[in-house]
Amino acid sequence: MQGERRVLAEQVRALLAPHRSVAKRRPSDLTERELEVLRLMAMGRSTPDIGAAWFMSPKAASVHVSHILAKPGAASRGEAVAAALRQGILSTDDLSDPITTGTNGGVPAATSLRTRR
């Protein structure tokens, strides 16, 4: 499954490369924490994994995910991530998973040592 995600992320990067934003911007309606949760969503992390990455309960992570979906009116995580990519809120670099690539990518260092279940 990780291999499939990596291939999909590479395909998305290739398709979106011409449209990458020069500078990332933080939209006024997303909090800094929601932006970080959105980055983890873009990496394909589950709600419990997002909670563990930020030392919060899965329920708290779920609330953040719900807020992220509600703000642009997205019906799914994928739709929210695609909208963020289109608007330049996320770049294709945000699709790299630090667990599989070995980089931190703005995620707390403790999470880069975790293993996927």
N, C-alpha and C positions, 0 to 999 in steps of 0.2 A: 504494500500500500504506500509506503514512503517513496518507493521508486516511482510509482504512478504520480504522486503529488509533485515530485521533483520534475518529472517530464512535463506535467501540466504547467507548473510554474515557469519552466523554460519556454514553453510555447506561448504563454501569456506575455512573458517578457519580450519575446521576439515580435509578437503582434503589436505590442504597445510601444516598443522602443522609439518609433518616430514621433510619438505623442507625449513623451516624457516631459514633465514640467522641469524647468530650469531650477526653480526654487520651490521647496515645499512650503505650503502655507497652512496655517491652522485656522479652520473656519471658526467664526465667532460663536457658532451654536454647538460646537463640540468642546467638551472640557479636555484638559490635558490628559486625564486618566482615560476618557473615552477614546481619545486618539491613540493611546497606547494599546487599549483593548482592541481597537479596530486593526492595528498593525498585527496583533496576534491572530485575529480572525482571518486576516489576509494570508497568514502562514498556515491556515488550516487547523489551528489549535481548537480543541474542544472547550466548552465552558468550564469544566473542572480544571483543565490544564491552565486556562486563563486565570482562574481563581488562585491556583497554586503559584503561578508565576508572580502574582502581585500580592501574595500573602493575604488573600481574602477568601471568604466562603464561596462555594459554587453559586449560592443564591445571590450574593452581592455581584458576582461576575455576570450572572444572568440578567440582573437589573441593568448593568452597564450595556450589555448586548441589546437588551430591549430598547433602551434609550437611543442607541446608535441606529437601530432599525427604524425607530419611530421618527427621528428627526428628518431624514430625507423621504420618509414614506416607503422604505424598502420592504419587500415581502420576504426576503431571505438574506442570509449572510453574504452570499455571492453577489446579490444585487447591490447591497450596501458597499461591498468592496469595489465592485465595478464602478459605481457612482463616484466613490472616492478617487479611484484611478483616473476617471474621466475629468474630474474637477481639479486634479493636481494635488489633492490632499495627501494621497499616498503616491509613491513612485513604484516602479517595478522592482526596485531594490528592496522594498518592504515585503516582497513576496518570499524572500529567502528565509528559511527556517534556521535559526542559530543552532538548533539541536542537530540538524543534519549537515549544516555547512561548517559548524565549529566557530562561528563568529557570534559576537554578542548582539549586534543589531539593535541596541537600545533596550534590550530585555534585561532585567536584573540578572547579574552574574550567576546567582544560584540556579536559575532555570536552565542555563546552558549545560549544567551537569546532570540534569534529570534525564531519565530514559523514557522513551515512549512506551505505552502499554499496548 
